[in-house]
Amino acid sequence: MAALDPRQYSIAWIAPLEIEAIAATHMLDHKHHGRFSLDRGDDYVFIPGDIFGHNVIIATYPSGQEYGTGTAAALASQVKKFFPNLWFGLLVGVAAGLPTYGGSSPRDIRLGDVLVALPEGETAGLIAYDLGKETARGFQLLRGGHALAMAEPVVRSAIGSIKREFPNEAQEFLPYYERMKDRQHEKGTFQDPGQEYDILHEANDAQQEKIVQRDDRPPDRRTRVWYGPIGSGDKLMKNSAVRNKLRDDYQLIGLEMEAAGTMNRLAAGVIRGVCDYGDEHKNKVWQPYAAAMAAAYAKAVLAQIGPRNPHVHETIEHNSRQICQIPFSRNKNFTGRKSQIKKLWQMFFVEERERVALVGLGGMGKTQIALELAHLVKHTLPQYSVFWMPAQSTLAFQKAATELVHKLGIPVTEGDDLTDALQTYLSSETTGHWLLILDNADDMSVFQRPPSNSPSLHILPRSQTGRILITTRSPSIVVNVAGIDVIELEEMTQNDAIELLGTSLTDKNQLKQTKVIEELLQQLTYLPLTVAQAAAYMNMNKMPVANYLQLFTHTDQGMIKLLSVHLRDETHYSDAQGAVATTWIISFQSICQMSKTAAQLLSFIQWIEPKAIPRTILPNLGSDWDFEQAIGLLCGYSFMSWRDDGETLDMHRLVHLSLKTWSGQLNNVSLTYEDIIQHLCTIFPNDDWENRLIWRQFIPHILPLLRNNRFKSYLPASRLGHRVSCCLNRDRRIREQIDVLRLVTAVHGKSLGEDHPDRLASQHELAGAYEANGQIEQAVQLLEHVVAIRGKSLAEDHPDRLASQHGLALVFQANGQVEQAVQLLEYVVAIEGKSLAEDHPDRLASQHALAGAFQANGQVEQAVQLLEHVVAIRGKSLAEDHPDRLASQHELALVFQANGQVEQAVQLLEYVVAIEGKSLAEDHPDRLASQHELARAFQANNQVKQAVQLLEHIVAIEGNSLAEDHPDRLASQHELARAFQTNGQVKQAVQLLQHVVAIRGKSQAEDHPDRLASQHTLAGAYKANGQIKQAVQLLEHVVAIRGKSQAEDHPDRLASQHMLAGAYKANGQIKQAVQLLEHVVVIRGKSLAEDHPNRLSSQHTLAGAYKANGQIKQAVQLLEHVVAIRGKSQAEDHPNRLASQHTLAGAYEANGQVKQAVQLLQHVVAIRGKSLAEEHPDRLASQRLLFIIRQGRGCVRVSRKRHNPYPP
């Protein structure tokens, strides 16, 4: 057996116990065959081997040797003497762990955890706890505990590296344990005994023990590493009281028996696995597992440290020289990709995989990663030869094989196949260790042999001492050559991309433009080649980053031009590799040659969005087998990837852009625009709510087709556009709906006559979208045009003519032209009354709409009567859960509420909500709308808590199912804020309304009705919260905007003026309040009927302002008028009628008419006592005011006014 040279070994691994030494031996990459020459006085036999290029000896006690610090010192002394070139040592084995669960720093140390000796604060990393002196103050540690030497700085640095780079350190060393856990030793294997057998006993002050209850750790957190001071001494610790004192006195994490003897002779890093808790329950069951864990961590430490001198650390066993054939120098700009390099290292040199494929999209940096690995192996594993072979073509591969055969001196004769000779040579075990890199292996023909042209795997060598890395874009190569050992590359992280750009740019000052840099890298999608291309272009043209970003994002054509600029790099085998767009185009061409179906899919995908492509939108081309093969081919080239759901695909954004530019070369296999539109017309669903998941997936991909210039000249595409617009309407994506309908109406305007039904229908739909978007004037104009054209070309009772008149009436109502709306709907209802059956849906829909107009016009009783009729008819002809029947009941409930019949409104809405709860999904818009209105009815009925609860439920559901700026979601938040305010949660109301106002401010025009409505309501919340100035400012803004965009008598404009007057009053601006309210009263007096609720409401409020301004008589007169009118038009218990009587009583009291005040309040109290709950605020307010007047306080107020020297 060969003699080994001690001078060749630089690391001592001290494993005192036999089980520790066995575990250490299993960590060797190679055990060296041979012996060291021993002389008299050499008492130990050492185990030689290598780990990660380090030549290591394992030193252990002889069998039967007493253990302790003295024995350890003797072993360390001889190791140091025998191996003259020692660099550092590791003391690796088992120890007692010292958990603690109290204090500020609990430590949940478990059996099998790893302890690493490191200093902590002022405490030494290793403490000889029995080395010191007894003094009057007790036992004092020698030199304050700093008596032992520290580990070498390189060891501590490697440990620090593990701590920094791997937060869960166990993931760094567990793979080493996994490889050896089933290895046998004398009493079994190194398997985990199981957490159920990890039992910790804790004694109290009376030394009574109990078991500490601890939850099992999850499998991925089974093992932890603890850093801190470890105690070392000669005594075997089996006393829990002494153990705890040592732990608490010196903050120890563990106790062991060798380090104190080793450290001052050989500075070693101390790594221990926890095998017991240092008490009387100590046993050896856990020693194998603990020893294996410590050994695995020690190997991880060595993995962090490169060999100090490669010439000294040559492979001992083979004694062969390293041969490297790497055609490219190391890339000094290589950055990032640490995890991929680490994974390759792990697979090749820890898990001993023979072949690994590095797969990724062109431009991902596969060659650069392979090059970095090649140089890393060359410099850190000198026993490995490294060979590089380009494999982009058979010619390149054979040329590289020829050069390598000559470099290695492989004997060949004329006529020999050099690739066979190379394969035979590398397959021989005598060749030693080698790493072969096959770069750019995208062509399967390189690995094929005639005559069958089937993959010939034996062209590649196989050897237990050899490793092959293949970089490729081809799925065929992955499957046939590498098998399952694959690393798929993705884009770089942002930090890695910033680092790469920083090393590549010559002008480092540009890196200070952080935001511009981040935006550019996002546009470049963090692809290494695109980043390198960009840097090279900026360097060559001395261009600022901001200018390049502008150039890159200006147009698609400009982006492609920049992506096609060639980057000069020695690792590129041709110019095609220097531009990312070119590399992708080459792959497109390869795919088209392999699969017609894949080519047709590419021609389809170029038209749609690259992200979230549903499988169901793709055209059915050929057989299912062809389709699946084509998708697999595109995914194999990393152009597409499946999402986790297995139903959705993504294409890289820049690849998609390159595809659109190149797709003209698809020629006869390409699907045309017309083909694609016809396909989509076939599969696109209607706007039934049950289809929403389908249309939501499809619409993002169809919109680009509708915006394409070809849309304007292809009439059938307009039908697809119309269907898309209907679905956008269902989702309340109104602005997008308008965009689509404008395109559709433009196509119809060019292709169809003025009176063509399709042209008029699309104009009708566009008008409805305008109304929903707050563009009321445009809606009115467009519908008036449609009504006029249909009026000329269609009969009076034609459904389309009546439908457009119906729609125009609704727009009139939205525009504040309520009387015109009523007149037009009465006409429509009359015509349909003659031509349609009583239960015809269109007739009932018009009556339904007329009832809504009646309500808006203050004709509440007529509204109730008409809706009760509609409900009755639909109740006979439609099922209980029919949407139209429920819609009319819904509307009737709203009218009940407007008429003061709040309880009936609540009851009817509860019924509707219950029915829809059985028949509709939780997030169905109709179900949520009914719940919304029920919450409003709850508020009106003083069931404020129920209103808040229901609205919070609605907001939560819509928060999951609707976009942040969806009108329905914002409407519900708006209503919840109102409920918060009513419930006294004014701050929450303000916060929520500020959110709604902010979102609507981004997504809606300044004069949009909904935006103004939320500002109006926020102002009311400000007022309730005491923020009067903010309320005034916001309302003045709303009044100003509505003054520009709405008619003088528009209800919303007048409502804002009304509220602003109230804010003026609260702000002490009483005169302004009076003036503004007088204006509102005058305007409403002209435009509204005498008994209209809004007219009476403004008169009521003006009376209150008069009273505040000291105009008591005017207040009384105006309130008597309001009370008289409401007495004729409203029921005795109507809330508004009672409110005006209450206010009039207060005015009487202020005017000295105390008897009238008392009489009127007694009436109000009696009525409210019958109709309202005992705790209702309105009922309590009337009772309180009556009590005050009866106590005579009213008289005091009157007398004070009598003595006022400045009467109003």
C-alpha positions, 0 to 999 in steps of 0.5 A, a space after each residue: 500500500 502506498 505511503 502517504 505524505 503528512 505534508 500534503 494534509 492541511 486540515 485536522 478533523 478531530 472526532 474523539 469518540 468512535 461514533 463521531 469518527 465513523 460519521 466523519 468518515 462518511 463525510 469524506 468525498 474520497 477516502 485516500 488509500 495508503 498509510 502514514 509512516 509511523 515511528 516510536 512515540 506515534 500513538 495514533 492512526 489517522 484516517 486520510 481523505 479529501 473534502 471539497 479539494 481539502 486534504 483532511 485527516 480524521 483523528 480519534 481516540 484509540 479503542 478503550 481510551 479514557 476521554 477528557 481534556 487531558 486525553 484530548 490535549 495529547 491527541 491534539 499535540 500529536 496531530 500538530 506534530 505529525 502534520 507540519 502544514 496544518 492550516 486549521 482544525 475542527 473538533 466535531 462530535 456530540 455534547 449536552 445541550 442546555 435549553 432555557 425557556 425563561 428570561 429575555 433570550 429563551 433557547 429551545 434547544 432539542 436533541 439533534 440540534 447543532 451547537 457552534 462555539 462562537 463568542 457572544 458579547 463579552 463572553 468567550 466562545 469556549 469556557 473551561 468552566 472548571 479552570 480557575 481559582 477559589 476566592 473570597 467571592 467564590 470561584 473565579 474563571 481563569 482570565 475571566 473565561 478567556 483562557 482558551 484560544 479561538 478558532 482560526 479566523 477563516 473558520 469563524 468567517 466560514 461559519 459567519 458566511 453560513 449564518 448570513 447566506 442561509 437563514 435556515 442553516 439546516 438546508 445548507 448541511 442537511 443534504 450531506 446528512 441525507 447521503 449517509 443517514 442509512 449507513 450502518 455502524 455497530 449498533 444501527 444507522 444514523 437515522 433520527 430516533 424521532 421527536 417523540 423520544 426527545 424528552 426534557 426533564 426540568 427540576 424545580 427548587 425542591 429537585 422535583 422533576 417534570 417533563 417539559 411539554 414541547 410541540 414537535 417541530 415541522 419537518 422542514 424546521 426539524 434541526 436548528 443551529 445554535 451559536 454561542 459559548 460552549 463549556 468544556 471540562 473533565 467531569 461527565 455532567 449528570 446533575 441538572 442543578 449544577 448544569 443549570 447553574 453553569 448555564 445561567 452563570 456563563 450563558 452556555 448553550 452546551 457542555 462537552 469534555 474535549 475542547 479545553 484540552 484541544 484549543 491551546 494546542 490546536 486552534 479548532 472550530 468546535 461543532 457539536 451535535 446535541 445528544 443529551 441534556 446533561 442530566 441523570 437521564 443521559 444515554 447514548 441513543 441519540 449519539 449517532 444522529 447527533 454526531 452525524 448532524 455535527 459532521 454534516 455542518 462541519 462539511 458545510 463549513 469546509 464547502 465555504 473555504 477554498 483550498 489555500 494552495 492548489 499545488 499542495 492539495 493535489 489528489 493523493 489517490 490518483 496523483 494525476 495532474 489537472 488538465 483544463 480545456 476552457 476556451 474562454 477566460 473567467 468573466 470578471 463581470 459575472 454577478 448573481 446566480 449564486 443559488 444556481 451555482 450552488 445548486 450545480 455544485 450540490 448536484 455534482 459534488 455532493 449528490 454525485 449526479 453524473 449529468 445535469 442540464 441547465 435549461 432556459 430561454 435564450 439570453 438567460 445566461 446559461 453559458 456564463 453560469 457554466 463558465 463560472 462553474 468551470 473556473 470555480 472547479 478549476 481553482 477549487 477542485 484541483 483533482 478535477 480536469 475541466 473540458 469545454 465543448 461547443 455543441 451548437 452543431 455536429 461540426 463544432 462538436 467534432 472539432 472540439 472532440 478532435 482538439 481535446 483528443 490531441 490535448 489529452 494525448 489519446 492514442 488514435 489511428 487513422 480512420 478512428 472516430 475521435 468522438 468514440 475515442 474521447 468517449 472511451 477515454 473519459 469512461 475509464 475509471 483510470 482517467 480520474 475526475 473530470 467535468 465536461 461542459 457541452 455548451 449550446 446543445 440545442 441541436 439533437 442531431 449532434 447526438 444522433 448516429 446514422 443510419 437510424 438518426 435516433 439519439 445515441 447516448 453512448 456518444 457521451 462518456 459515463 463514469 463514476 468520476 465524471 460529471 457532464 453539464 449541458 446548457 440547452 434550450 431544447 426539450 429533446 436534449 433535456 429528455 434524451 440526454 440529461 433525464 430528470 436532473 435539470 435546473 431551469 433558469 429564470 430571470 435574475 433578481 432585481 438586485 442581481 440585475 442591478 449588480 450586473 448593470 453596475 459592473 458592465 457600465 463604464 460610467 458608474 455615476 449613472 447608478 445613482 439614478 436608482 428609480 431610472 435604473 429599476 424601471 429600465 431593468 424592469 423593462 429589460 425583464 432582468 434577462 442577463 443578455 438584455 442587461 449586458 446589451 443595454 450596458 454595451 450600447 450605452 457605453 458605446 454611445 456614451 448614452 445616459 440611462 434615462 435616454 436609453 430607457 426612453 428609446 427602449 420604451 418609445 415604440 415596439 419597433 424601437 425596442 426590437 431594434 435595440 434588442 437586435 443590436 449585437 453584443 460582442 463577447 468571446 463566448 458567442 460562437 456566432 453573431 446570432 448569439 450576441 443579440 437576444 432577439 436574434 437568438 429567439 428568432 432562430 428558436 422560432 424557426 426551429 420550432 416551425 420546422 418541427 411542428 406546424 401546429 406549434 407554428 400556428 399557435 405562435 401565429 395566434 399568440 402574437 395577436 393576444 396578450 402574453 400573460 395569463 393565456 387560458 388554454 381554452 382560448 387557443 384554437 383547436 388545431 389538428 388532433 389532441 395529440 398534436 396540440 399537446 405536443 405543440 404546447 410541450 414544444 413551446 414550453 420546452 423552449 421556455 417560450 411559454 410556461 404553465 401556471 400552477 393551475 395547469 390551465 393557464 400559460 404565460 409567454 415572456 413579454 420580450 419574446 412575445 414582442 419579438 414574435 410579433 415582429 418576426 411572425 410575417 415569416 410564418 407564411 402559409 402556416 399562419 392564421 389570419 386576423 380573420 381566422 382568429 376573429 371567427 374562432 373567437 366569435 365561436 368560443 366567446 360566451 354571452 353576458 350571463 353572469 354564470 359565464 363571468 369567469 370565462 369572459 374575464 379570462 378572454 377579454 384581456 386577449 381580445 381587446 388588442 384584436 379590437 384595437 388593431 387597425 384591421 378591426 375597422 375594415 372587418 365588419 364581422 369583428 364588430 359583432 365580437 366587439 359588441 358581445 365584449 362590450 356587454 360583458 364589460 358592462 356586466 363587470 361595470 368596466 364602463 370606460 373600457 366598454 365605451 372604448 370598445 363601443 366607439 370602435 364598433 360604432 365607427 365600423 358601423 358608421 363606415 359600413 352600414 346605413 344610418 338606419 341600419 338596426 345594428 348601427 342604431 343598436 350600437 349607438 344605443 349601447 354607447 349612449 347607455 355606457 355614456 350615462 353610466 360613466 357620467 357623460 349624461 349630455 353625450 348620452 342624451 344627444 346620442 339617444 335623441 339621434 337614435 330616437 329620431 332615426 327610428 322614429 322615421 324608419 320604424 312603426 310607433 309600436 316597434 320594439 326597437 323604437 320603444 326601447 330607444 325611447 325608454 332609454 332616452 327617458 332614463 337618461 333624461 331622469 339622470 340629467 335632472 329632466 325628470 318631467 320629460 322622463 315621466 312624459 316619455 315613459 308614460 307615452 311608451 307605457 301607453 303604446 305598449 299597453 295597446 300592443 303588448 300583453 299585460 305580462 309582456 316583459 317589455 311592457 312591465 319593464 317600462 312600467 317599472 321604469 315609469 315608477 322610478 321616474 314617478 318617485 324621482 318626481 315626488 309622485 311617490 304614491 303613483 310609484 307605489 301603485 304602479 310597482 305594486 301592479 308590476 309585482 302582482 303581474 310578475 308574481 303570476 307569470 314568473 317563478 319566485 326566483 326570476 330576476 325580473 320578479 325580484 327586480 320589481 320587488 326590489 324597486 317597490 321596496 325602495 319606493 316604500 322607503 321613499 314613501 315613509 313605509 320603512 318597515 314594509 321596505 325592510 320586510 320586502 327586501 329581506 324576502 328578496 335577499 332570502 330568495 336570492 340567497 338560495 338562487 344566486 352565488 354569494 358574489 352575484 351583483 344582483 344579490 349584493 345590490 339587494 343586500 345593499 338596499 336592505 342595509 339602507 332600509 335598515 338605516 332608515 329603520 334605525 337598525 344601524 348595527 344591522 346595516 353596518 354588519 350587512 354592509 361590511 359583509 358586502 364590502 368584504 365580498 366585493 373586495 375579493 371579487 371586484 377591482 379596487 375602482 369598480 363602481 359597485 365596490 366603491 358604492 358599497 364602501 360609500 354606503 358603509 361610510 354613511 352607516 358608520 356615520 349614523 352609528 357614531 363611528 364618524 372617524 371610520 366614516 371619514 377615513 373610508 370616504 377619503 379612500 373612496 374619493 381618492 379612488 374615484 379621483 383617479 378613475 373618474 372625470 372631475 364632473 362625474 356624478 359618482 365622484 361628486 356624490 362621494 365628495 358631497 358625502 365626505 363633506 357631510 362626514 367632515 361636518 359630523 366630525 367637527 371638521 367644518 372648514 373642510 366641509 365648507 371647502 369641499 362643498 364649495 368645490 362640488 357646488 362650483 363643478 356642478 354649477 358648470 356641468 348641470 342645469 340650474 334646477 338639477 336635483 344634484 346641484 340643488 342638493 349640494 347647495 342645500 348641504 353647503 348652506 347647512 355647512 355655512 350655518 354650522 360654521 357661523 356663516 348664517 347669512 350665507 346659509 339663508 341666502 343660499 337656501 332661499 335660492 334653492 327654495 326659489 329654484 325648486 319652487 319653479 321646477 317641483 310640485 308643491 308636495 315634492 319631498 325635495 322642495 319641502 325639505 329645502 323649505 324645512 331647512 330654510 326655516 331652521 336657518 331663519 330661526 338661527 338668524 333670529 328670523 323666528 316669525 319667518 321660520 314659523 310661517 314657513 314651517 306651518 306651510 311645510 306641515 300643512 302640505 305634508 299633512 295632505 300628502 303624507 301618512 300621519 306617521 311618515 317620518 318627514 311629516 313628524 320631523 317638520 311638526 317637531 321642528 315647528 314646535 321648537 319654532 313655536 317655543 322660540 316665538 313664545 307660543 308655548 301652548 301651541 308647541 306643547 300641543 304639537 309635541 304631544 301629538 308628535 310624541 303620541 304618534 312616534 310612540 306608536 310607530 317607533 321603538 322605545 329607544 329610537 332617537 327621533 322618539 326620544 328627541 320629541 320626548 326630551 323637547 316636550 319635557 324641556 318646554 313643560 319645565 318652563 325652560 322655553 319661557 326663559 328663552 323667550 324672556 331673554 329674547 324680549 330683553 335683546 336690545 337688537 331684535 332681528 
